[in-house]
Amino acid sequence: MVWIGAFSGGMVGVLVSKGVAFFARAPKCDGIPTCDWYIYAGVGAAIGALSLPWLVVSALRRAPAPAAPKS
């Protein structure tokens, strides 16, 4: 889960950097989404690598929901 969380978090981080660059009217860099994409990707990967495994483990440790009574 750590690798999947890091990859998906990095992708979301690059999407956030694209939005920040659009609203801040940052200068364009040819061939890459934004000039400082690697900073956002690194922060997003770190958050994803920590949050996804935590969410999975907490979901696995939760008690199953009680079954609905049959009528």
N, C-alpha and C positions, 0 to 999 in steps of 0.2 A: 503494500500500500504506500510505502514511502516514495518509491519511484513514480508511481502513478500520480500521487499527490504533488510531487515536485514538478512533474511535467505539466499537469493541468494548471497548477498555480503559476508556473512560468508563462504559460499561454495567456492566462487571464491578466497577468502583470503587463505583458506586451500590449494587450488590448487597452488596458488602463493608460499606458504610456502614449498610445495613439490618441486617445481622447484628451489627455492633458496637453499634448502637443497641438492638437486642433484648437482647443479653447485658449491656449496661451499664445497661439500663432507663432510657434517655434519654427526656426528655419528648417527647410527640407534637406534630407540626406538621400542621395541617389541609391536605390537598390535595397534599402532597409526601411522598416516601418518608421522609426524615429532615431535621432542621433544617439540618444542615451537609453536605448531599449534594454541593454544588458543590466542596468541598475534595477529597473522595474521587474525584469524577468528574474533576477536573483532574489529580490524581496518576495515576489510572488511564489517562487519555488520554495523558499524557506517556510513561508506561511502554509503552503499546500502540503509540504512534507511533514509538517507537525500536525496540521488540523485533520487531514483525511484519516491517518491511522488512529488518532484520538476519537474521531467520530465512529469509526468502525468498531473499535474496542468497546466504546460506551454502548453502542447498539447491541453488541453481542452479550454484554454483561447484564442488560436490562431483562427483567422478568417477562415472560411471554404474557400477552394480553389474555384476560379470561375469556373463555368461549361464551358466546351469546346463548342464553337458554332457548331450547327448542320448544315450540308450542304445539 
